[in-house]
Amino acid sequence: MTQKIIITGWAWFIGSNFLNKYVLLNKEIDFINIDALTYAWKLENISNEVTNAPNYFFEKVDIRDKEALREIYKKYNPTDIIHFAAESHVDNSIKNPIIFTETNVIGTQNLLDCHKEFSLNRFHHISTDEVYWDLPNGWFFTEITPINASSPYSASKASSDLIVKAYGRTFWINYVITRCSNNYWPNQDNEKLIPHFIDLLKNNKPVTVYGDWSNIRDWLYVEDHCDAIWEVFTKAENKSIYNIGWNNEYTNLEITKLILKEMWKNESYITFVEDRKWHDVRYAIDATKIKNELNWEPKIKFENWIISTIKYYLKK
Ligand SMILES: NC(=O)c1ccc[n+]([C@@H]2O[C@H](COP(=O)([O-])OP(=O)(O)OC[C@H]3O[C@@H](n4cnc5c(N)ncnc54)[C@H](O)[C@@H]3O)[C@@H](O)[C@H]2O)c1
């Protein structure tokens, strides 16, 4: 029987990078790609080679609509799912929190219900390091760090992690969860920090950094994240959780200065704005488990690729 993987939320950043690589590498597997094409999509993020591939299928479906999902499951008879779809922008979650619960929590639960009803094999839930909340310097999140949340975004992701675990235990659903740090480059749209700042500076506008600029994030090249997802999806044991990251910690100020330097601009372009409410100060991943158990290591060095990233957005 042909393996048929549902991919949700492929039409913008991480999902498009995943499909651009793995559809072509796995011609014997069908990829049933569903996306609501919310404000966050760009079909041109998927290469023509992929959209023309015989194992690529696209359906416009909103994961909040369970009946529409059931029709897709009946039509394609899928075997597994990798679930990327989410409302993903923290600032939007502060302006309009309810849609984060509807998409990230109820949407995930709808998919779990379909998974159960149509007896699929693996449910791979794409989560985030933001479910762990905040860390003091010198500490790292491991997979057994209790989940916690500060923004409506992280609360909705943490809730969806719990629902996946509960369905695993109650209904014997075969699941894996991956929690990755901040991703950068291809196809990331300009609501996120790096492309947003480049866009502003290109137009000679100042960049506004939250609070005292000391927020630390752990940056990972998106292709490394996609490769880790594939390793976990294909090799991990049922009910396992893996952190994905590379101890690539940079403050937002350091990232901003790097961008300014590459764009030959001085620091007068920086302005302070009031911090987000409850802005988490530091996320830092301990990825020892995935390295030891699945031999996954990131390949793309931040120091080299951040420069290519800036050059790419400058040319756009
Ligand atoms: N971007 C990061 O740095 C990062 C890091 C760790 C984890 N993640 C997680 O990875 C996943 C993908 O993140 P991203 O940055 O690519 O997000 P994105 O916002 O770029 O893409 C999300 C996709 O989901 C789709 N979508 C949204 N609501 C939907 C709905 N109701 N029904 C169907 N499709 C819907 C959108 O149209 C879009 O194509 C998310 O689950 C996110 O929490 C992201």
PDBQT file of the ligand as one rigid body, heavy atoms in Angstrom, charges set to zero:
ROOT
HETATM    1  N1  LIG A 401       8.847  29.789  12.538  1.00  0.00    +0.000 N 
HETATM    2  C1  LIG A 401       9.547  29.281  13.544  1.00  0.00    +0.000 C 
HETATM    3  O1  LIG A 401      10.639  29.769  13.860  1.00  0.00    +0.000 OA
HETATM    4  C2  LIG A 401       9.023  28.058  14.289  1.00  0.00    +0.000 A 
HETATM    5  C3  LIG A 401       9.849  27.469  15.251  1.00  0.00    +0.000 A 
HETATM    6  C4  LIG A 401       9.394  26.314  15.917  1.00  0.00    +0.000 A 
HETATM    7  C5  LIG A 401       8.146  25.774  15.599  1.00  0.00    +0.000 A 
HETATM    8  N2  LIG A 401       7.346  26.375  14.680  1.00  0.00    +0.000 N 
HETATM    9  C6  LIG A 401       6.042  25.733  14.364  1.00  0.00    +0.000 C 
HETATM   10  O2  LIG A 401       6.137  25.267  13.024  1.00  0.00    +0.000 OA
HETATM   11  C7  LIG A 401       4.858  25.328  12.397  1.00  0.00    +0.000 C 
HETATM   12  C8  LIG A 401       4.956  26.126  11.114  1.00  0.00    +0.000 C 
HETATM   13  O3  LIG A 401       5.421  27.445  11.432  1.00  0.00    +0.000 OA
HETATM   14  P1  LIG A 401       5.706  28.521  10.291  1.00  0.00    +0.000 P 
HETATM   15  O4  LIG A 401       6.646  29.519  10.853  1.00  0.00    +0.000 OA
HETATM   16  O5  LIG A 401       6.033  27.835   9.012  1.00  0.00    +0.000 OA
HETATM   17  O6  LIG A 401       4.258  29.187  10.187  1.00  0.00    +0.000 OA
HETATM   18  P2  LIG A 401       3.644  30.062   8.998  1.00  0.00    +0.000 P 
HETATM   19  O7  LIG A 401       2.750  31.048   9.688  1.00  0.00    +0.000 OA
HETATM   20  O8  LIG A 401       4.704  30.549   8.078  1.00  0.00    +0.000 OA
HETATM   21  O9  LIG A 401       2.747  29.007   8.200  1.00  0.00    +0.000 OA
HETATM   22  C9  LIG A 401       1.586  28.474   8.789  1.00  0.00    +0.000 C 
HETATM   23  C10 LIG A 401       0.751  27.850   7.687  1.00  0.00    +0.000 C 
HETATM   24  O10 LIG A 401      -0.434  27.309   8.310  1.00  0.00    +0.000 OA
HETATM   25  C11 LIG A 401      -1.561  27.670   7.521  1.00  0.00    +0.000 C 
HETATM   26  N3  LIG A 401      -2.745  27.745   8.369  1.00  0.00    +0.000 N 
HETATM   27  C12 LIG A 401      -2.983  28.650   9.368  1.00  0.00    +0.000 A 
HETATM   28  N4  LIG A 401      -4.217  28.447   9.882  1.00  0.00    +0.000 NA
HETATM   29  C13 LIG A 401      -4.750  27.379   9.225  1.00  0.00    +0.000 A 
HETATM   30  C14 LIG A 401      -5.971  26.686   9.315  1.00  0.00    +0.000 A 
HETATM   31  N5  LIG A 401      -6.931  27.075  10.178  1.00  0.00    +0.000 N 
HETATM   32  N6  LIG A 401      -6.185  25.617   8.506  1.00  0.00    +0.000 NA
HETATM   33  C15 LIG A 401      -5.230  25.226   7.618  1.00  0.00    +0.000 A 
HETATM   34  N7  LIG A 401      -4.047  25.865   7.472  1.00  0.00    +0.000 NA
HETATM   35  C16 LIG A 401      -3.813  26.931   8.263  1.00  0.00    +0.000 A 
HETATM   36  C17 LIG A 401      -1.210  29.030   6.916  1.00  0.00    +0.000 C 
HETATM   37  O11 LIG A 401      -1.986  29.308   5.747  1.00  0.00    +0.000 OA
HETATM   38  C18 LIG A 401       0.284  28.846   6.615  1.00  0.00    +0.000 C 
HETATM   39  O12 LIG A 401       0.491  28.273   5.326  1.00  0.00    +0.000 OA
HETATM   40  C19 LIG A 401       3.900  25.943  13.421  1.00  0.00    +0.000 C 
HETATM   41  O13 LIG A 401       3.186  24.903  14.047  1.00  0.00    +0.000 OA
HETATM   42  C20 LIG A 401       4.825  26.648  14.413  1.00  0.00    +0.000 C 
HETATM   43  O14 LIG A 401       4.251  26.690  15.698  1.00  0.00    +0.000 OA
HETATM   44  C21 LIG A 401       7.756  27.512  14.015  1.00  0.00    +0.000 A 
ENDROOT
TORSDOF 0
